């Protein structure tokens, strides 16, 4: 008896690209680059292109109030 793998039903993202992170934060992609260079926003480098985990975006928002 075969069982089908459950599809992920949650639409929540775990990480965002540079452009998506900019849209979420209401900033430009260049501003994301500047924040990254200053060490205020830290991307994950697990892939070829940097991804910004939602937890990192939430941390940034908490710490920059």
mmCIF file as Biopython writes it, N, C-alpha, C and O atoms, coordinates in Angstrom:
data_model
#
loop_
_atom_site.group_PDB
_atom_site.id
_atom_site.type_symbol
_atom_site.label_atom_id
_atom_site.label_alt_id
_atom_site.label_comp_id
_atom_site.label_asym_id
_atom_site.label_entity_id
_atom_site.label_seq_id
_atom_site.pdbx_PDB_ins_code
_atom_site.Cartn_x
_atom_site.Cartn_y
_atom_site.Cartn_z
_atom_site.occupancy
_atom_site.B_iso_or_equiv
_atom_site.auth_seq_id
_atom_site.auth_asym_id
_atom_site.pdbx_PDB_model_num
ATOM 1   N N  . UNK A ? 1  ? 0.832  -1.173 0.000  1.0 0.0 1  A 1 
ATOM 2   C CA . UNK A ? 1  ? 0.000  0.000  0.000  1.0 0.0 1  A 1 
ATOM 3   C C  . UNK A ? 1  ? 0.886  1.248  0.000  1.0 0.0 1  A 1 
ATOM 4   O O  . UNK A ? 1  ? 1.718  1.428  0.889  1.0 0.0 1  A 1 
ATOM 5   N N  . UNK A ? 2  ? 0.703  2.086  -0.981 1.0 0.0 2  A 1 
ATOM 6   C CA . UNK A ? 2  ? 1.488  3.302  -1.097 1.0 0.0 2  A 1 
ATOM 7   C C  . UNK A ? 2  ? 0.786  4.447  -0.376 1.0 0.0 2  A 1 
ATOM 8   O O  . UNK A ? 2  ? -0.439 4.558  -0.393 1.0 0.0 2  A 1 
ATOM 9   N N  . UNK A ? 3  ? 1.578  5.279  0.244  1.0 0.0 3  A 1 
ATOM 10  C CA . UNK A ? 3  ? 1.017  6.481  0.856  1.0 0.0 3  A 1 
ATOM 11  C C  . UNK A ? 3  ? 1.642  7.691  0.189  1.0 0.0 3  A 1 
ATOM 12  O O  . UNK A ? 3  ? 2.836  7.713  -0.108 1.0 0.0 3  A 1 
ATOM 13  N N  . UNK A ? 4  ? 0.836  8.666  -0.032 1.0 0.0 4  A 1 
ATOM 14  C CA . UNK A ? 4  ? 1.335  9.889  -0.651 1.0 0.0 4  A 1 
ATOM 15  C C  . UNK A ? 4  ? 2.001  10.762 0.404  1.0 0.0 4  A 1 
ATOM 16  O O  . UNK A ? 4  ? 1.539  10.862 1.540  1.0 0.0 4  A 1 
ATOM 17  N N  . UNK A ? 5  ? 3.071  11.373 0.005  1.0 0.0 5  A 1 
ATOM 18  C CA . UNK A ? 5  ? 3.749  12.306 0.917  1.0 0.0 5  A 1 
ATOM 19  C C  . UNK A ? 5  ? 2.863  13.527 1.117  1.0 0.0 5  A 1 
ATOM 20  O O  . UNK A ? 5  ? 2.243  14.026 0.178  1.0 0.0 5  A 1 
ATOM 21  N N  . UNK A ? 6  ? 2.817  13.988 2.337  1.0 0.0 6  A 1 
ATOM 22  C CA . UNK A ? 6  ? 2.005  15.167 2.620  1.0 0.0 6  A 1 
ATOM 23  C C  . UNK A ? 6  ? 2.665  16.392 2.007  1.0 0.0 6  A 1 
ATOM 24  O O  . UNK A ? 6  ? 3.871  16.603 2.126  1.0 0.0 6  A 1 
ATOM 25  N N  . UNK A ? 7  ? 1.846  17.179 1.357  1.0 0.0 7  A 1 
ATOM 26  C CA . UNK A ? 7  ? 2.343  18.423 0.800  1.0 0.0 7  A 1 
ATOM 27  C C  . UNK A ? 7  ? 2.371  19.469 1.902  1.0 0.0 7  A 1 
ATOM 28  O O  . UNK A ? 7  ? 1.539  19.470 2.809  1.0 0.0 7  A 1 
ATOM 29  N N  . UNK A ? 8  ? 3.317  20.328 1.802  1.0 0.0 8  A 1 
ATOM 30  C CA . UNK A ? 8  ? 3.407  21.412 2.775  1.0 0.0 8  A 1 
ATOM 31  C C  . UNK A ? 8  ? 2.265  22.388 2.509  1.0 0.0 8  A 1 
ATOM 32  O O  . UNK A ? 8  ? 2.189  22.996 1.441  1.0 0.0 8  A 1 
ATOM 33  N N  . UNK A ? 9  ? 1.387  22.528 3.485  1.0 0.0 9  A 1 
ATOM 34  C CA . UNK A ? 9  ? 0.220  23.377 3.293  1.0 0.0 9  A 1 
ATOM 35  C C  . UNK A ? 9  ? 0.451  24.795 3.784  1.0 0.0 9  A 1 
ATOM 36  O O  . UNK A ? 9  ? -0.267 25.715 3.392  1.0 0.0 9  A 1 
ATOM 37  N N  . UNK A ? 10 ? 1.430  24.973 4.623  1.0 0.0 10 A 1 
ATOM 38  C CA . UNK A ? 10 ? 1.707  26.294 5.167  1.0 0.0 10 A 1 
ATOM 39  C C  . UNK A ? 10 ? 2.342  27.176 4.097  1.0 0.0 10 A 1 
ATOM 40  O O  . UNK A ? 10 ? 3.256  26.752 3.390  1.0 0.0 10 A 1 
ATOM 41  N N  . UNK A ? 11 ? 1.857  28.385 3.987  1.0 0.0 11 A 1 
ATOM 42  C CA . UNK A ? 11 ? 2.407  29.333 3.025  1.0 0.0 11 A 1 
ATOM 43  C C  . UNK A ? 11 ? 3.519  30.175 3.640  1.0 0.0 11 A 1 
ATOM 44  O O  . UNK A ? 11 ? 4.111  31.016 2.963  1.0 0.0 11 A 1 
ATOM 45  N N  . UNK A ? 12 ? 3.803  29.952 4.912  1.0 0.0 12 A 1 
ATOM 46  C CA . UNK A ? 12 ? 4.832  30.738 5.587  1.0 0.0 12 A 1 
ATOM 47  C C  . UNK A ? 12 ? 6.206  30.441 4.998  1.0 0.0 12 A 1 
ATOM 48  O O  . UNK A ? 12 ? 6.572  29.286 4.778  1.0 0.0 12 A 1 
ATOM 49  N N  . UNK A ? 13 ? 6.942  31.491 4.754  1.0 0.0 13 A 1 
ATOM 50  C CA . UNK A ? 13 ? 8.286  31.352 4.213  1.0 0.0 13 A 1 
ATOM 51  C C  . UNK A ? 13 ? 9.274  31.235 5.353  1.0 0.0 13 A 1 
ATOM 52  O O  . UNK A ? 13 ? 9.080  31.838 6.409  1.0 0.0 13 A 1 
ATOM 53  N N  . UNK A ? 14 ? 10.317 30.477 5.156  1.0 0.0 14 A 1 
ATOM 54  C CA . UNK A ? 14 ? 11.373 30.356 6.157  1.0 0.0 14 A 1 
ATOM 55  C C  . UNK A ? 14 ? 12.487 31.360 5.898  1.0 0.0 14 A 1 
ATOM 56  O O  . UNK A ? 14 ? 13.190 31.768 6.823  1.0 0.0 14 A 1 
ATOM 57  N N  . UNK A ? 15 ? 12.646 31.755 4.645  1.0 0.0 15 A 1 
ATOM 58  C CA . UNK A ? 15 ? 13.695 32.707 4.290  1.0 0.0 15 A 1 
ATOM 59  C C  . UNK A ? 15 ? 13.282 33.468 3.033  1.0 0.0 15 A 1 
ATOM 60  O O  . UNK A ? 15 ? 12.455 33.011 2.244  1.0 0.0 15 A 1 
ATOM 61  N N  . UNK A ? 16 ? 13.886 34.642 2.877  1.0 0.0 16 A 1 
ATOM 62  C CA . UNK A ? 16 ? 13.578 35.502 1.747  1.0 0.0 16 A 1 
ATOM 63  C C  . UNK A ? 16 ? 14.845 35.847 0.975  1.0 0.0 16 A 1 
ATOM 64  O O  . UNK A ? 16 ? 15.936 35.914 1.542  1.0 0.0 16 A 1 
ATOM 65  N N  . UNK A ? 17 ? 14.683 36.063 -0.316 1.0 0.0 17 A 1 
ATOM 66  C CA . UNK A ? 17 ? 15.792 36.566 -1.123 1.0 0.0 17 A 1 
ATOM 67  C C  . UNK A ? 17 ? 16.014 38.035 -0.764 1.0 0.0 17 A 1 
ATOM 68  O O  . UNK A ? 17 ? 15.238 38.622 -0.011 1.0 0.0 17 A 1 
ATOM 69  N N  . UNK A ? 18 ? 17.055 38.606 -1.296 1.0 0.0 18 A 1 
ATOM 70  C CA . UNK A ? 18 ? 17.357 40.022 -1.051 1.0 0.0 18 A 1 
ATOM 71  C C  . UNK A ? 18 ? 16.181 40.914 -1.449 1.0 0.0 18 A 1 
ATOM 72  O O  . UNK A ? 18 ? 15.799 41.817 -0.705 1.0 0.0 18 A 1 
ATOM 73  N N  . UNK A ? 19 ? 15.617 40.659 -2.610 1.0 0.0 19 A 1 
ATOM 74  C CA . UNK A ? 19 ? 14.511 41.470 -3.104 1.0 0.0 19 A 1 
ATOM 75  C C  . UNK A ? 19 ? 13.255 41.267 -2.258 1.0 0.0 19 A 1 
ATOM 76  O O  . UNK A ? 19 ? 12.542 42.227 -1.965 1.0 0.0 19 A 1 
ATOM 77  N N  . UNK A ? 20 ? 12.985 40.027 -1.868 1.0 0.0 20 A 1 
ATOM 78  C CA . UNK A ? 20 ? 11.815 39.742 -1.039 1.0 0.0 20 A 1 
ATOM 79  C C  . UNK A ? 20 ? 11.958 40.351 0.350  1.0 0.0 20 A 1 
ATOM 80  O O  . UNK A ? 20 ? 10.996 40.891 0.897  1.0 0.0 20 A 1 
ATOM 81  N N  . UNK A ? 21 ? 13.157 40.266 0.921  1.0 0.0 21 A 1 
ATOM 82  C CA . UNK A ? 21 ? 13.407 40.870 2.238  1.0 0.0 21 A 1 
ATOM 83  C C  . UNK A ? 21 ? 13.201 42.379 2.167  1.0 0.0 21 A 1 
ATOM 84  O O  . UNK A ? 21 ? 12.647 42.980 3.088  1.0 0.0 21 A 1 
ATOM 85  N N  . UNK A ? 22 ? 13.645 42.983 1.078  1.0 0.0 22 A 1 
ATOM 86  C CA . UNK A ? 22 ? 13.449 44.421 0.896  1.0 0.0 22 A 1 
ATOM 87  C C  . UNK A ? 22 ? 11.961 44.759 0.870  1.0 0.0 22 A 1 
ATOM 88  O O  . UNK A ? 22 ? 11.532 45.726 1.500  1.0 0.0 22 A 1 
ATOM 89  N N  . UNK A ? 23 ? 11.182 43.976 0.150  1.0 0.0 23 A 1 
ATOM 90  C CA . UNK A ? 23 ? 9.744  44.220 0.072  1.0 0.0 23 A 1 
ATOM 91  C C  . UNK A ? 23 ? 9.076  44.041 1.432  1.0 0.0 23 A 1 
ATOM 92  O O  . UNK A ? 23 ? 8.213  44.835 1.806  1.0 0.0 23 A 1 
ATOM 93  N N  . UNK A ? 24 ? 9.466  43.011 2.169  1.0 0.0 24 A 1 
ATOM 94  C CA . UNK A ? 24 ? 8.892  42.751 3.494  1.0 0.0 24 A 1 
ATOM 95  C C  . UNK A ? 24 ? 9.186  43.909 4.443  1.0 0.0 24 A 1 
ATOM 96  O O  . UNK A ? 24 ? 8.324  44.310 5.224  1.0 0.0 24 A 1 
ATOM 97  N N  . UNK A ? 25 ? 10.398 44.441 4.375  1.0 0.0 25 A 1 
ATOM 98  C CA . UNK A ? 25 ? 10.805 45.521 5.274  1.0 0.0 25 A 1 
ATOM 99  C C  . UNK A ? 25 ? 10.447 46.913 4.751  1.0 0.0 25 A 1 
ATOM 100 O O  . UNK A ? 25 ? 10.615 47.907 5.458  1.0 0.0 25 A 1 
ATOM 101 N N  . UNK A ? 26 ? 9.958  46.981 3.523  1.0 0.0 26 A 1 
ATOM 102 C CA . UNK A ? 26 ? 9.613  48.275 2.946  1.0 0.0 26 A 1 
ATOM 103 C C  . UNK A ? 26 ? 10.839 49.094 2.579  1.0 0.0 26 A 1 
ATOM 104 O O  . UNK A ? 26 ? 10.818 50.322 2.648  1.0 0.0 26 A 1 
ATOM 105 N N  . UNK A ? 27 ? 11.900 48.415 2.192  1.0 0.0 27 A 1 
ATOM 106 C CA . UNK A ? 27 ? 13.161 49.052 1.829  1.0 0.0 27 A 1 
ATOM 107 C C  . UNK A ? 27 ? 13.526 48.699 0.397  1.0 0.0 27 A 1 
ATOM 108 O O  . UNK A ? 27 ? 12.872 47.874 -0.239 1.0 0.0 27 A 1 
ATOM 109 N N  . UNK A ? 28 ? 14.572 49.330 -0.096 1.0 0.0 28 A 1 
ATOM 110 C CA . UNK A ? 28 ? 15.079 48.969 -1.419 1.0 0.0 28 A 1 
ATOM 111 C C  . UNK A ? 28 ? 16.105 47.849 -1.273 1.0 0.0 28 A 1 
ATOM 112 O O  . UNK A ? 28 ? 16.682 47.681 -0.199 1.0 0.0 28 A 1 
ATOM 113 N N  . UNK A ? 29 ? 16.340 47.085 -2.333 1.0 0.0 29 A 1 
ATOM 114 C CA . UNK A ? 29 ? 17.390 46.063 -2.280 1.0 0.0 29 A 1 
ATOM 115 C C  . UNK A ? 29 ? 18.765 46.645 -1.939 1.0 0.0 29 A 1 
ATOM 116 O O  . UNK A ? 29 ? 19.572 45.981 -1.289 1.0 0.0 29 A 1 
ATOM 117 N N  . UNK A ? 30 ? 19.037 47.873 -2.371 1.0 0.0 30 A 1 
ATOM 118 C CA . UNK A ? 30 ? 20.310 48.522 -2.048 1.0 0.0 30 A 1 
ATOM 119 C C  . UNK A ? 30 ? 20.406 48.759 -0.538 1.0 0.0 30 A 1 
ATOM 120 O O  . UNK A ? 30 ? 21.482 48.612 0.043  1.0 0.0 30 A 1 
ATOM 121 N N  . UNK A ? 31 ? 19.299 49.121 0.094  1.0 0.0 31 A 1 
ATOM 122 C CA . UNK A ? 31 ? 19.294 49.304 1.553  1.0 0.0 31 A 1 
ATOM 123 C C  . UNK A ? 31 ? 19.575 47.991 2.268  1.0 0.0 31 A 1 
ATOM 124 O O  . UNK A ? 31 ? 20.253 47.977 3.295  1.0 0.0 31 A 1 
ATOM 125 N N  . UNK A ? 32 ? 19.061 46.889 1.736  1.0 0.0 32 A 1 
ATOM 126 C CA . UNK A ? 32 ? 19.347 45.567 2.311  1.0 0.0 32 A 1 
ATOM 127 C C  . UNK A ? 32 ? 20.844 45.292 2.211  1.0 0.0 32 A 1 
ATOM 128 O O  . UNK A ? 32 ? 21.447 44.776 3.153  1.0 0.0 32 A 1 
ATOM 129 N N  . UNK A ? 33 ? 21.444 45.634 1.076  1.0 0.0 33 A 1 
ATOM 130 C CA . UNK A ? 33 ? 22.892 45.461 0.905  1.0 0.0 33 A 1 
ATOM 131 C C  . UNK A ? 33 ? 23.665 46.280 1.938  1.0 0.0 33 A 1 
ATOM 132 O O  . UNK A ? 33 ? 24.638 45.797 2.516  1.0 0.0 33 A 1 
ATOM 133 N N  . UNK A ? 34 ? 23.235 47.503 2.166  1.0 0.0 34 A 1 
ATOM 134 C CA . UNK A ? 34 ? 23.917 48.373 3.137  1.0 0.0 34 A 1 
ATOM 135 C C  . UNK A ? 34 ? 23.792 47.822 4.555  1.0 0.0 34 A 1 
ATOM 136 O O  . UNK A ? 34 ? 24.768 47.802 5.305  1.0 0.0 34 A 1 
ATOM 137 N N  . UNK A ? 35 ? 22.596 47.377 4.917  1.0 0.0 35 A 1 
ATOM 138 C CA . UNK A ? 35 ? 22.386 46.803 6.254  1.0 0.0 35 A 1 
ATOM 139 C C  . UNK A ? 35 ? 23.233 45.547 6.443  1.0 0.0 35 A 1 
ATOM 140 O O  . UNK A ? 35 ? 23.774 45.308 7.522  1.0 0.0 35 A 1 
ATOM 141 N N  . UNK A ? 36 ? 23.340 44.751 5.384  1.0 0.0 36 A 1 
ATOM 142 C CA . UNK A ? 36 ? 24.149 43.532 5.435  1.0 0.0 36 A 1 
ATOM 143 C C  . UNK A ? 36 ? 25.627 43.885 5.604  1.0 0.0 36 A 1 
ATOM 144 O O  . UNK A ? 36 ? 26.328 43.284 6.418  1.0 0.0 36 A 1 
ATOM 145 N N  . UNK A ? 37 ? 26.088 44.858 4.836  1.0 0.0 37 A 1 
ATOM 146 C CA . UNK A ? 37 ? 27.494 45.266 4.910  1.0 0.0 37 A 1 
ATOM 147 C C  . UNK A ? 37 ? 27.845 45.809 6.295  1.0 0.0 37 A 1 
ATOM 148 O O  . UNK A ? 37 ? 28.955 45.595 6.781  1.0 0.0 37 A 1 
ATOM 149 N N  . UNK A ? 38 ? 26.904 46.509 6.933  1.0 0.0 38 A 1 
ATOM 150 C CA . UNK A ? 38 ? 27.126 47.062 8.275  1.0 0.0 38 A 1 
ATOM 151 C C  . UNK A ? 38 ? 26.957 46.014 9.375  1.0 0.0 38 A 1 
ATOM 152 O O  . UNK A ? 38 ? 27.236 46.284 10.543 1.0 0.0 38 A 1 
ATOM 153 N N  . UNK A ? 39 ? 26.503 44.824 9.001  1.0 0.0 39 A 1 
ATOM 154 C CA . UNK A ? 39 ? 26.335 43.754 9.981  1.0 0.0 39 A 1 
ATOM 155 C C  . UNK A ? 39 ? 25.030 43.817 10.749 1.0 0.0 39 A 1 
ATOM 156 O O  . UNK A ? 39 ? 24.859 43.103 11.737 1.0 0.0 39 A 1 
ATOM 157 N N  . UNK A ? 40 ? 24.108 44.661 10.311 1.0 0.0 40 A 1 
ATOM 158 C CA . UNK A ? 40 ? 22.826 44.798 11.000 1.0 0.0 40 A 1 
ATOM 159 C C  . UNK A ? 40 ? 21.817 43.740 10.578 1.0 0.0 40 A 1 
ATOM 160 O O  . UNK A ? 40 ? 20.881 43.436 11.318 1.0 0.0 40 A 1 
ATOM 161 N N  . UNK A ? 41 ? 22.008 43.186 9.398  1.0 0.0 41 A 1 
ATOM 162 C CA . UNK A ? 41 ? 21.134 42.140 8.875  1.0 0.0 41 A 1 
ATOM 163 C C  . UNK A ? 41 ? 22.043 41.041 8.340  1.0 0.0 41 A 1 
ATOM 164 O O  . UNK A ? 41 ? 22.871 41.288 7.463  1.0 0.0 41 A 1 
ATOM 165 N N  . UNK A ? 42 ? 21.892 39.838 8.863  1.0 0.0 42 A 1 
ATOM 166 C CA . UNK A ? 42 ? 22.817 38.748 8.513  1.0 0.0 42 A 1 
ATOM 167 C C  . UNK A ? 42 ? 22.109 37.678 7.674  1.0 0.0 42 A 1 
ATOM 168 O O  . UNK A ? 42 ? 21.186 37.022 8.156  1.0 0.0 42 A 1 
ATOM 169 N N  . UNK A ? 43 ? 22.535 37.504 6.433  1.0 0.0 43 A 1 
ATOM 170 C CA . UNK A ? 43 ? 21.943 36.466 5.596  1.0 0.0 43 A 1 
ATOM 171 C C  . UNK A ? 43 ? 22.548 35.099 5.886  1.0 0.0 43 A 1 
ATOM 172 O O  . UNK A ? 43 ? 23.643 34.982 6.436  1.0 0.0 43 A 1 
ATOM 173 N N  . UNK A ? 44 ? 21.810 34.083 5.503  1.0 0.0 44 A 1 
ATOM 174 C CA . UNK A ? 44 ? 22.327 32.716 5.554  1.0 0.0 44 A 1 
ATOM 175 C C  . UNK A ? 44 ? 23.059 32.475 4.242  1.0 0.0 44 A 1 
ATOM 176 O O  . UNK A ? 44 ? 22.554 32.824 3.175  1.0 0.0 44 A 1 
ATOM 177 N N  . UNK A ? 45 ? 24.210 31.898 4.312  1.0 0.0 45 A 1 
ATOM 178 C CA . UNK A ? 45 ? 24.997 31.631 3.098  1.0 0.0 45 A 1 
ATOM 179 C C  . UNK A ? 45 ? 24.990 30.133 2.770  1.0 0.0 45 A 1 
ATOM 180 O O  . UNK A ? 45 ? 25.956 29.612 2.211  1.0 0.0 45 A 1 
ATOM 181 N N  . UNK A ? 46 ? 23.915 29.458 3.115  1.0 0.0 46 A 1 
ATOM 182 C CA . UNK A ? 46 ? 23.826 28.019 2.879  1.0 0.0 46 A 1 
ATOM 183 C C  . UNK A ? 46 ? 23.691 27.704 1.388  1.0 0.0 46 A 1 
ATOM 184 O O  . UNK A ? 46 ? 23.995 26.592 0.955  1.0 0.0 46 A 1 
ATOM 185 N N  . UNK A ? 47 ? 23.243 28.669 0.618  1.0 0.0 47 A 1 
ATOM 186 C CA . UNK A ? 47 ? 23.079 28.476 -0.821 1.0 0.0 47 A 1 
ATOM 187 C C  . UNK A ? 47 ? 23.994 29.451 -1.556 1.0 0.0 47 A 1 
ATOM 188 O O  . UNK A ? 47 ? 24.692 30.250 -0.931 1.0 0.0 47 A 1 
ATOM 189 N N  . UNK A ? 48 ? 23.987 29.381 -2.852 1.0 0.0 48 A 1 
ATOM 190 C CA . UNK A ? 48 ? 24.847 30.273 -3.645 1.0 0.0 48 A 1 
ATOM 191 C C  . UNK A ? 48 ? 24.490 31.740 -3.441 1.0 0.0 48 A 1 
ATOM 192 O O  . UNK A ? 48 ? 25.367 32.602 -3.382 1.0 0.0 48 A 1 
ATOM 193 N N  . UNK A ? 49 ? 23.211 32.008 -3.335 1.0 0.0 49 A 1 
ATOM 194 C CA . UNK A ? 49 ? 22.815 33.394 -3.098 1.0 0.0 49 A 1 
ATOM 195 C C  . UNK A ? 49 ? 22.327 33.545 -1.665 1.0 0.0 49 A 1 
ATOM 196 O O  . UNK A ? 49 ? 21.735 32.624 -1.104 1.0 0.0 49 A 1 
ATOM 197 N N  . UNK A ? 50 ? 22.574 34.690 -1.084 1.0 0.0 50 A 1 
ATOM 198 C CA . UNK A ? 50 ? 22.194 34.877 0.314  1.0 0.0 50 A 1 
ATOM 199 C C  . UNK A ? 50 ? 20.681 34.867 0.502  1.0 0.0 50 A 1 
ATOM 200 O O  . UNK A ? 50 ? 19.935 35.450 -0.285 1.0 0.0 50 A 1 
ATOM 201 N N  . UNK A ? 51 ? 20.252 34.197 1.550  1.0 0.0 51 A 1 
ATOM 202 C CA . UNK A ? 51 ? 18.846 34.181 1.936  1.0 0.0 51 A 1 
ATOM 203 C C  . UNK A ? 51 ? 18.736 34.765 3.335  1.0 0.0 51 A 1 
ATOM 204 O O  . UNK A ? 51 ? 19.591 34.526 4.188  1.0 0.0 51 A 1 
ATOM 205 N N  . UNK A ? 52 ? 17.692 35.522 3.560  1.0 0.0 52 A 1 
ATOM 206 C CA . UNK A ? 52 ? 17.472 36.155 4.853  1.0 0.0 52 A 1 
ATOM 207 C C  . UNK A ? 52 ? 16.371 35.403 5.586  1.0 0.0 52 A 1 
ATOM 208 O O  . UNK A ? 52 ? 15.197 35.519 5.234  1.0 0.0 52 A 1 
ATOM 209 N N  . UNK A ? 53 ? 16.747 34.624 6.614  1.0 0.0 53 A 1 
ATOM 210 C CA . UNK A ? 53 ? 15.743 33.867 7.367  1.0 0.0 53 A 1 
ATOM 211 C C  . UNK A ? 53 ? 14.750 34.807 8.044  1.0 0.0 53 A 1 
ATOM 212 O O  . UNK A ? 53 ? 15.119 35.901 8.472  1.0 0.0 53 A 1 
ATOM 213 N N  . UNK A ? 54 ? 13.501 34.386 8.141  1.0 0.0 54 A 1 
ATOM 214 C CA . UNK A ? 54 ? 12.472 35.197 8.784  1.0 0.0 54 A 1 
ATOM 215 C C  . UNK A ? 54 ? 12.871 35.518 10.222 1.0 0.0 54 A 1 
ATOM 216 O O  . UNK A ? 54 ? 12.558 36.598 10.724 1.0 0.0 54 A 1 
ATOM 217 N N  . UNK A ? 55 ? 13.556 34.592 10.887 1.0 0.0 55 A 1 
ATOM 218 C CA . UNK A ? 55 ? 13.989 34.853 12.263 1.0 0.0 55 A 1 
ATOM 219 C C  . UNK A ? 55 ? 14.994 36.002 12.314 1.0 0.0 55 A 1 
ATOM 220 O O  . UNK A ? 55 ? 15.005 36.772 13.275 1.0 0.0 55 A 1 
ATOM 221 N N  . UNK A ? 56 ? 15.831 36.121 11.298 1.0 0.0 56 A 1 
ATOM 222 C CA . UNK A ? 56 ? 16.799 37.219 11.234 1.0 0.0 56 A 1 
ATOM 223 C C  . UNK A ? 56 ? 16.092 38.547 10.977 1.0 0.0 56 A 1 
ATOM 224 O O  . UNK A ? 56 ? 16.464 39.572 11.548 1.0 0.0 56 A 1 
ATOM 225 N N  . UNK A ? 57 ? 15.087 38.530 10.131 1.0 0.0 57 A 1 
ATOM 226 C CA . UNK A ? 57 ? 14.317 39.748 9.861  1.0 0.0 57 A 1 
ATOM 227 C C  . UNK A ? 57 ? 13.578 40.184 11.124 1.0 0.0 57 A 1 
ATOM 228 O O  . UNK A ? 57 ? 13.538 41.373 11.439 1.0 0.0 57 A 1 
ATOM 229 N N  . UNK A ? 58 ? 12.993 39.227 11.849 1.0 0.0 58 A 1 
ATOM 230 C CA . UNK A ? 58 ? 12.303 39.545 13.101 1.0 0.0 58 A 1 
ATOM 231 C C  . UNK A ? 58 ? 13.279 40.095 14.138 1.0 0.0 58 A 1 
ATOM 232 O O  . UNK A ? 58 ? 12.953 41.045 14.851 1.0 0.0 58 A 1 
ATOM 233 N N  . UNK A ? 59 ? 14.475 39.507 14.228 1.0 0.0 59 A 1 
ATOM 234 C CA . UNK A ? 59 ? 15.496 39.998 15.161 1.0 0.0 59 A 1 
ATOM 235 C C  . UNK A ? 59 ? 15.885 41.434 14.823 1.0 0.0 59 A 1 
ATOM 236 O O  . UNK A ? 59 ? 15.986 42.285 15.707 1.0 0.0 59 A 1 
ATOM 237 N N  . UNK A ? 60 ? 16.099 41.688 13.553 1.0 0.0 60 A 1 
ATOM 238 C CA . UNK A ? 60 ? 16.456 43.030 13.106 1.0 0.0 60 A 1 
ATOM 239 C C  . UNK A ? 60 ? 15.378 44.038 13.508 1.0 0.0 60 A 1 
ATOM 240 O O  . UNK A ? 60 ? 15.693 45.124 13.995 1.0 0.0 60 A 1 
ATOM 241 N N  . UNK A ? 61 ? 14.126 43.686 13.306 1.0 0.0 61 A 1 
ATOM 242 C CA . UNK A ? 61 ? 13.035 44.596 13.655 1.0 0.0 61 A 1 
ATOM 243 C C  . UNK A ? 61 ? 12.963 44.841 15.163 1.0 0.0 61 A 1 
ATOM 244 O O  . UNK A ? 61 ? 12.732 45.969 15.599 1.0 0.0 61 A 1 
ATOM 245 N N  . UNK A ? 62 ? 13.160 43.790 15.957 1.0 0.0 62 A 1 
ATOM 246 C CA . UNK A ? 62 ? 13.133 43.936 17.423 1.0 0.0 62 A 1 
ATOM 247 C C  . UNK A ? 62 ? 14.257 44.843 17.915 1.0 0.0 62 A 1 
ATOM 248 O O  . UNK A ? 62 ? 14.043 45.697 18.776 1.0 0.0 62 A 1 
ATOM 249 N N  . UNK A ? 63 ? 15.442 44.656 17.371 1.0 0.0 63 A 1 
ATOM 250 C CA . UNK A ? 63 ? 16.622 45.359 17.869 1.0 0.0 63 A 1 
ATOM 251 C C  . UNK A ? 63 ? 16.773 46.778 17.334 1.0 0.0 63 A 1 
ATOM 252 O O  . UNK A ? 63 ? 17.581 47.545 17.857 1.0 0.0 63 A 1 
ATOM 253 N N  . UNK A ? 64 ? 16.025 47.138 16.318 1.0 0.0 64 A 1 
ATOM 254 C CA . UNK A ? 64 ? 16.172 48.474 15.737 1.0 0.0 64 A 1 
ATOM 255 C C  . UNK A ? 64 ? 14.947 49.341 15.980 1.0 0.0 64 A 1 
ATOM 256 O O  . UNK A ? 64 ? 14.671 50.258 15.206 1.0 0.0 64 A 1 
ATOM 257 N N  . UNK A ? 65 ? 14.228 49.065 17.024 1.0 0.0 65 A 1 
ATOM 258 C CA . UNK A ? 65 ? 13.049 49.894 17.349 1.0 0.0 65 A 1 
ATOM 259 C C  . UNK A ? 65 ? 13.454 51.267 17.742 1.0 0.0 65 A 1 
ATOM 260 O O  . UNK A ? 65 ? 12.600 52.098 18.048 1.0 0.0 65 A 1 
#
